[in-house]
Amino acid sequence: MLIWTTRFSRKKAVFAVILLGAILAAIILLAGGGNDARPDADTPLLTNEDRVSYLQSLGWEVDPEPVETLLFLLPETLEEPYLSYNELQLEQGFDLSACSGKQVSRYTYTVRNYPDRPNGVQANLYVCESLPVAGDICSPGADGFQAGLAFPQTEK
């Protein structure tokens, strides 16, 4: 059996607590907690100006009017393609299944500032009971993509 003892003064204890706090803060920042670009699901989106401001708060420059507005009833039980789409939503803090069986509005806006793609990018924002419940940034077409609402980090 090995027994290890040490003297621990108040000064050393305070230093240890500060050092542990700094290490914990560094871990949180490196893990992405310091730059949380996740959308806020508690922000009410009652008007078009609210929706545009919401997208702007995430870093997107969008045309002030939606290209398309679609109103639909989400099924009681999510099946494909909703299940796959909800995986993307869960990654960014949304859960589309919370609105199962409810009326949802999809607003599609033209994005003007996607890095390296000046044209052809859209933002879809899904709203249920005045709250955002899903969203994505996409580019339809052969070289298209679909991503979450967080503004992409660019290499400098």
C-alpha positions as CSV (number, residue, x, y, z in Angstrom):
1,M,0.0,0.0,0.0
2,L,1.3,3.4,-0.9
3,I,0.3,6.5,1.1
4,W,1.0,9.9,-0.2
5,T,0.7,13.0,1.9
6,T,1.3,16.7,1.2
7,R,0.8,20.0,2.9
8,F,-1.9,22.1,1.3
9,S,-2.1,25.8,2.2
10,R,-5.0,28.1,1.4
11,K,-2.9,29.8,-1.3
12,K,-2.2,26.4,-3.0
13,A,-5.9,25.5,-2.7
14,V,-7.0,28.8,-4.3
15,F,-4.4,28.3,-7.1
16,A,-5.6,24.7,-7.7
17,V,-9.3,25.9,-8.0
18,I,-8.4,28.7,-10.4
19,L,-6.2,26.3,-12.5
20,L,-9.0,23.7,-12.6
21,G,-11.5,26.4,-13.6
22,A,-9.2,27.6,-16.4
23,I,-8.7,24.1,-17.7
24,L,-12.5,23.5,-17.6
25,A,-13.1,26.8,-19.5
26,A,-10.6,25.8,-22.1
27,I,-12.2,22.4,-22.6
28,I,-15.6,24.1,-23.1
29,L,-14.3,26.6,-25.6
30,L,-12.4,23.9,-27.6
31,A,-15.6,21.8,-27.6
32,G,-17.5,24.6,-29.2
33,G,-19.4,25.9,-26.2
34,G,-17.9,29.4,-26.5
35,N,-19.3,29.9,-30.1
36,D,-22.7,28.3,-29.8
37,A,-24.3,29.0,-33.2
38,R,-27.3,26.9,-32.5
39,P,-30.6,28.5,-33.2
40,D,-32.8,29.6,-30.3
41,A,-36.0,27.5,-30.4
42,D,-37.7,29.8,-27.9
43,T,-37.8,32.9,-30.1
44,P,-41.3,33.6,-31.2
45,L,-41.6,34.3,-35.0
46,L,-44.9,36.1,-35.4
47,T,-44.1,38.2,-38.5
48,N,-41.9,38.1,-41.6
49,E,-39.6,40.7,-40.0
50,D,-39.2,38.3,-37.0
51,R,-38.2,35.5,-39.3
52,V,-35.8,37.6,-41.3
53,S,-34.2,39.0,-38.1
54,Y,-33.9,35.4,-36.7
55,L,-32.0,34.3,-39.8
56,Q,-29.8,37.4,-39.6
57,S,-29.0,36.7,-36.0
58,L,-27.5,33.4,-37.2
59,G,-25.4,35.3,-39.7
60,W,-27.5,34.9,-42.9
61,E,-28.3,37.7,-45.3
62,V,-31.6,36.9,-46.9
63,D,-34.0,38.6,-49.2
64,P,-36.6,40.4,-47.2
65,E,-39.5,38.4,-48.7
66,P,-39.9,34.6,-48.8
67,V,-39.6,32.9,-52.2
68,E,-42.2,30.4,-51.0
69,T,-44.6,29.9,-48.1
70,L,-46.1,26.5,-47.5
71,L,-48.6,25.5,-44.9
72,F,-48.9,21.7,-44.2
73,L,-50.1,19.3,-41.5
74,L,-47.3,17.2,-40.0
75,P,-48.3,13.6,-39.7
76,E,-49.1,12.2,-36.2
77,T,-46.3,9.7,-36.6
78,L,-43.1,10.8,-38.3
79,E,-42.0,8.5,-41.2
80,E,-39.5,9.0,-44.0
81,P,-38.5,11.6,-45.2
82,Y,-39.4,13.3,-41.9
83,L,-37.3,10.9,-39.8
84,S,-34.1,11.6,-41.8
85,Y,-34.8,15.3,-41.8
86,N,-35.4,15.3,-38.0
87,E,-31.9,13.8,-37.5
88,L,-30.5,17.1,-38.8
89,Q,-32.9,19.0,-36.6
90,L,-31.9,17.1,-33.5
91,E,-28.2,17.9,-34.2
92,Q,-29.0,21.6,-34.0
93,G,-31.4,21.6,-31.0
94,F,-34.8,21.3,-32.7
95,D,-37.2,18.3,-32.6
96,L,-39.7,18.2,-35.4
97,S,-41.6,15.3,-33.6
98,A,-42.8,17.8,-31.0
99,C,-45.1,19.2,-33.7
100,S,-46.5,15.8,-34.8
101,G,-50.1,16.2,-35.9
102,K,-49.9,20.0,-35.9
103,Q,-50.0,22.6,-38.7
104,V,-46.5,23.8,-39.7
105,S,-45.5,26.7,-42.0
106,R,-42.3,26.5,-44.1
107,Y,-40.8,29.8,-45.2
108,T,-38.1,29.7,-47.9
109,Y,-35.8,32.7,-48.3
110,T,-33.0,33.3,-50.8
111,V,-29.6,33.4,-49.1
112,R,-27.2,36.1,-50.4
113,N,-24.0,35.4,-48.3
114,Y,-23.3,31.7,-48.4
115,P,-19.5,31.3,-48.6
116,D,-18.3,30.6,-52.2
117,R,-21.8,30.4,-53.5
118,P,-23.3,33.7,-54.5
119,N,-26.4,32.2,-56.0
120,G,-28.7,29.2,-55.6
121,V,-28.8,28.9,-51.8
122,Q,-32.0,28.9,-49.8
123,A,-32.9,29.0,-46.1
124,N,-35.9,27.0,-45.0
125,L,-37.5,27.9,-41.7
126,Y,-40.3,25.8,-40.2
127,V,-42.6,27.4,-37.7
128,C,-45.2,25.8,-35.5
129,E,-47.4,27.7,-33.1
130,S,-45.2,30.8,-33.7
131,L,-42.0,29.0,-32.7
132,P,-39.2,27.8,-34.9
133,V,-39.2,24.0,-35.0
134,A,-36.8,23.2,-37.8
135,G,-34.7,24.8,-40.4
136,D,-32.0,24.2,-43.0
137,I,-29.8,25.9,-45.5
138,C,-29.8,24.1,-48.9
139,S,-28.9,24.4,-52.5
140,P,-31.1,22.3,-54.8
141,G,-29.6,20.8,-57.9
142,A,-26.9,18.3,-59.0
143,D,-24.2,19.8,-56.8
144,G,-26.6,20.7,-54.0
145,F,-26.4,20.3,-50.3
146,Q,-28.4,20.5,-47.1
147,A,-27.0,21.7,-43.8
148,G,-28.2,23.1,-40.5
149,L,-29.0,26.8,-39.8
150,A,-25.6,27.6,-38.2
151,F,-23.4,29.8,-40.4
152,P,-20.5,27.7,-41.8
153,Q,-17.1,28.4,-40.2
154,T,-14.6,29.4,-42.9
155,E,-10.9,28.7,-42.8
156,K,-8.7,31.8,-42.5
